[in-house]
Amino acid sequence: MKETATHQQARLLLHNKFVVILGDSIQRSVYKDLVVLIQKDRYLTLRQLKSKGEMSFELDCLVEGGCLNRMNNGTEYTEVRQYQSDHHLIRFYFVTRIFSRYMQSIIEDFRHGLKPDVVIVNSCVWDISRYNPKWVDDYKANLKRFFGELKSSLPEETLIIWNLTMPLGERIKGGFLVPEIEHKAPQLRYDVIEANFYGGTLADNYEIDVLDLHFQFRFSLQHRTKDGVHWNAIAHRRITALLLRHIAQAWGVMLTADEVPEQKSIYDCSTKFAAAVNSDSFREEFTSDSLSGAFLSFEDKREPMPHRHENAENFQPAVQPQRPRPRRRPQQKHYVPPRHRVDDVLPSSSSYFEPYEDYHQPLNHQFVMRSHHSRPHYAPYTHHKPGHRPFHGY
C-alpha cells in the first residue's frame, strides 16, 4: 500500500473537524505538514521545517508565544498556532513536559471550551533530558496524570492518538540539548526506547490509541536530518499519511487511494534535496513542491511520473461518495460519512471513502487498537461556548 495521502483525502476526511496537536518540534512539523496538505498537494520546504515561532505559516496565525515573546530554547518556551478555514480547524501547542501547569491550562480550555474531534500528542525527549536525571518515576507519574486529566475533560467520542517518539541518532544536536546535558546525548536513544514502552503501555491502559512511529521509521533513517533528531519533508508526509489512515480506520471508513495524482518525478529533484538535508543552512535547495508517490511508499521504486500542473485546484478530487454496503446488524448505530462535501463539489475519481463491511465488529487493524463511538457531524468552531473565557485567547 502506498503510504501517502492527497490533498482531497485530507480535506474531506477532516471536513468540519477540530484537530489539536500537542508536543515538541517534531509535532510542530506534523502540524505544519497537515496544514499544507489540507490546502494543496505540496511538501514542506527545508526553511519551513527549520522555522519556529513565525508570525504566519501557510495562512495560519501565531496565537501565543513564539516571536511574540523572547525566542529561546528553555523549558518555559511556548508557541500556540492555529489554522482555520471554512471547514477545518487545526491547532498546535508547543509543550516541553507532558504534565505541568501550562498543560493543565490547555486541558482546562478543552474542559470548558471547544471540544476537539482529534488530539495527537507526544512528549518525551524534553521530559527525559531537561528536568530530572532520574526521569523514570517522574515521567510515568506525569503520564498517568496527563492521561487521566485529558480523558476526563474530553467526550468519549474524541479520538486521542499517542505518537511514540521517533528514533534518535547516536550523535545528536538540537534546541533541547543545551550544553549542560550534552553528556546525555549518547544514552538518549536508548532512554527513548524505554520511555516509549512506558508511554505506549500507559496509553493503552487508559484506552488511548498508540501510533508507533519508532517502529514505522526504524528502517527509514536515511530520512532523518543531520542533527540526529528531526526528519525531512518526505518522512513527515509519511507520518501524515499514517495518521490519516489511522483516523479513517478509527472512524469506521476506509481511506483508499487507487490513483495517486501525478506528481513531479523524484529523479528531477533528488540531487537538490540531498544537498539540502546535509546542510545546516537555511538554503531553499529543496525547491520542488512535488515528489513521486512511488518514492513515498518506502517499499519499491517506480518509473518517473510525468509532471503535472502544481495548482492543487486543478487536481481531480481524490475521494468520491460510495454507497454504504448492507449492514449485517442494522439495529446498531455506526459511523455515517458526512453528507455535506467540501465546496459542495461532488468528487469523481476511483479513490473514495468506503465503509467497512464488518464495521459492527471490533476493528482488527495494525494501526487501530479499538472501536470508537461515532460523533455527530457538525461545524465545531461555529458553536463556541460563551460561558468560559479560554486561557489562551481564542
N, C-alpha and C positions, 0 to 999 in steps of 0.2 A: 504494500500500500504506500502511495506517495505521502510522505509526511510533510505536507504543505497545505496551505489554506489560501483561499482567494478573498478578494475584497467583498464580493457579493455574498459569499458564505458567512463571513464575519458579520457584516451589517444586518443580514436577515436573522441570523441566529441570536444576535444581541439586540434585536429590534425592541424598543421600549424597555430596555433593561438598564439597571443601575449596577455597575461593576466597581468594586473597590479593590485596590491593590496596596498591600502593606509590605514594607521591607526596606532593604538596603539598595545599593546602586544597581545590583543585578535586577531587582524587582522594578527599579525605575526604568530600566531598559525594556523589561517586559511590558510595562505601561506604555512606553513610547512606541514600541512595535505594534501594539494593539491599536493605538490611536492612529498610526499611519495606515494600517490595514483597513480600519473602519472607513477611511476616506478614499483610498486608492490602492492599486496593486503596485507597491513600491517598497523598497527596503531602506532601512536606516543608513545614513552615511556615517563615516568614521567620526566626524565632528559631532553629530547628534548623539552618538553613543558616548562620547567623552564628556559632553557638556552636562553641567548640573546647575540648578538654581536659576536658569534663564527666565526672563520675563514671559516669553511665549515660545511654544513649540508646536508647530503644525496646527495653529488655530486654537490651542489650549491656552490656559492662563495660569499664572502663578498666584495662588491664593494667599499663601503664608510662607514665611521663611525665605530660603534661597537668597537671591541677590537683594531682597527687600531688607534683610538683616546682614550681619557680618558673615561673609563666607569663611568657613573653617572646616577642619577635619575632626572636631571634637564630638564628644558623645551628646552634647546638647544641640547639635545642628538639627534644624527642622526644614522640611520642604513639603508643601502641600500643593499639588497640581490638580487641575480639573479640565476635562474636555467635555463640552456639551453641545449637542446638535438638536435638531427637532425630534430625533428618535433615539438618541444614545446619550448616556451619562457615564463617564469613566473618571474615577478619582484615584489619586495616588498620595499616600502618606509615607514620608521617609522616616523610618524608625531605626534606632540603634540597639534597642533592647525589647525583648518580646513582652515584658510587662513592666510598666513604670507609671508614674503619674501622668505622663504625656499619653501613654497608651490608654490609661483609664479615661482621660478626657475624650479620646476618639470613640471609645466604647459607649460613653455617655451620649455622644452625638447619635450613635446608632440606636440607643435605647429610647431616646426621646424624640428623635427626628426621623429623617428619611431612612427607610429600611432597604439595604442593598439586596439585589437578587443573587449576586455572586460576590464572594470575598476570596481573594487569592492572597495568601500570606506566607512569608518566610522571614525568619530572623535567627541567625546562627553565628556567623563569623565574628560580628562585633560582640555578641554575648559571651563567647568563649575566649576572647582575647583581650578585651579592654576593661573588664570590670573586676574579675577575681581570678587569681592564678589557679585556685581550686574551684573550677567553674561548674563541676558536675551537679552538685546538690542545688546550687542557686539556679542553674538553667532548668533543671527538672521541676523545681518548685514554681518558677515563673511560668513555665509551660502549662502546668496544671491550673494556675490562677488565670492565665490568659484564656485557655480553652473553656474553663468554667464560666468566666465572665462573658465571653463572646457568645457562647451558646445560650446563656440566659437572656441576653439582650436582643437576640435576633429571632425572628419567627422560624418555625420548623421548616418552612419551605425554602429558606435561604441556603444556597449551596456554598459550603465552605471548603476550600481546597488548600491543603498544606503542602507547599512545594519543599521537597528535600533539597538541601544545598548541593550545588554542582561541584565536581571535583576541582580541588585546588592543585596548583603546581608545586613542585619541590622547592623551587625558588620563586618567591612571590614578593610583590610590592604593591601597595595600594594606599588609599587615603586612611583606612583604618589602622594600617601598620605604621604607627608612629615610632620614632627611634627608641623609645623606652621599652618596646616589646618586640623589637626586631629579632631578638634571640629565640622567640617562639616560632618564627616562620617555618623552620624545617618540620616541626611537630604538628603544625596546624592541619595539614591534610589528613592526618590520622585522627586528630580530635574531631574533625568534621564528620568522619565516618561514624564515630561513637555518638556524636550529637545527633546525627541523622537517625540512628537507631532509637534514641530516647524520644525524639520528636515524632517519628513515624508511629512508634508504639503507643505513645500517649494520645496522639491524634486519633488513632483507631479506637482507643478505649473511650474517647468522647464522641464517637460516631462521626468523625470528620474525615473527609476524603483525603487520600495521600497520593501525590504525584511524584514518583521517584525520578527526579531529574539527574541524580547522581548515577543511577543505573543507566538511564537513557543515553547519557553522554560519556560513558566510561571509555568507549572506543572512538570518540569523535574529538579527541584532544587537539587535533590539528585546527579546530575552530576556536580554541582558546587563545586569547591575545598574549602578547609578550610579557605582561605583568604577572601572569600565572593565576589571575583571579577572574578577570572579565572575559566576555565571549563576543565574537563578531556578529555581524548582522545575519548571516546565514543561520547560525545557531539560534539566535533569538526568533527568527521566523519559524524554526522548527519547534521551539518552546510554545509559541503562539498556536501552532497547529495542534500540538498535543493538548493544550488547554481547551481549545475549541472542540476538539473531538471528545475530550472528557466531559465537557459541559453538555454537548449534544447527547451523549450516551446517558448521562445522569438525568436529563430531562426526557428521556424516552424517545428520542428521534435519532435517525441515522444520518450522519454527515458524510455524504459521498461526493466524490469528485471524479466522475468518469472522464471529464475533459478539463485539463488544466489550460487556462488561457495561454496562448502563445506568447513567449517572452524572449527577450534577447538572450542569445547563447552565452553560456558561461565562458566559452572559449574566447569571446570578444573582450572580456573584462577581467579574467582571472589573473593576468600579469599585474595589472594595476592594483587589484585588490590585495594580492600577495605582498606587494611593496608597501601598501598602506598599513596592514596589520603588523608588519615587522618594524614599524616606525613609531617613535614616541611623540612625533609632532602631530599637529592638527591639520596636516595637508589633506585636501579633498581629493585623494587619489582613488578612492572608491567612488567613481563617478557614475557608474551605471545604476539606474533605478530598477533594473530587472535582471533576474537570474533564472536559469532554466529550472523547471520543475524536476527534471531528472537529477540535477545536482543536489537538490534539496532532499531527495529520497534517502540519501545516506546509504543506499543499497547497491545501485548499479549505475553505469554510465550510458546515456542515450546519445543519439545523434543530435547535433545542434539544431535548435528550432529556429525558424525564420523570425526576424524581428517584426514586431507589431507596434502600432502606434501606442505611445505610452499614456495617452489620455484615458483615465480609468472609465470615464463616462461612455467611451466607445466600445468597451468590452461587452460581450454578450453576457447577460446575467447568468450566474453560476448555479442558481437554485430555482427550481420550478415546483409548483404545487403538485402534490401527488395524492391520489385518493387513498384514504386510510383502508387498510386491509380489514376484513371481517374479524371482529374480536371473538375469542372463544368464550369469554365471560362478560357479556355486555352490561351486567349489573354493576360491575366495578367501575370506579372513576379513574381515568388515566389522563396523562398529558395530551392536550389537543393543541396542535400548532396554531399560532395566531392567524386570524382571518385577514387582518389588515397587513398589507405589504408596504415596504418602504417606497415612498414616492408614488404609491398607487400604480406601480408598473407590474404587470404580470410577467414574471421571468419565463424564459423559454430556452431551455438547454437540457442536456442529458444529466446534469448534476442537480441534485434535489435533496430535500429532507424527507426521509422515508420512515414512517413509524415502524417500530419493531413488531414483528408478527406475534411474538410471545411476550409482549411487554407487561402482561399481567403477572408474569413470573419474575422473581428477583433477577436483576441483571447479572450476567456472568461474563465479565469482560476484564481484561488485564489492567485497564486504567480506571475502572469504576468499581467501587467496593460495595455499594449498596444502592437500593432504590431510594428515590426522594419523592416527597409529596409534591403534587402539582400546585402551582401558584396561579391565581387569576392573572390574566394578561391585562396590563394597564400601563399608562404612561406615568411612571412614578414621580418624576420631578415636576409634574404639574399639580401635585396634590401634597404640598408641603404643610406640615402641621404647625400652625402659628403659635401654639401654646408654649413652645420652648425655644429659647434663643440659642442656636448652636454655639459651641465654644470656638469654632474655627471660622466664623464669619461668613457662612454661605447664605 
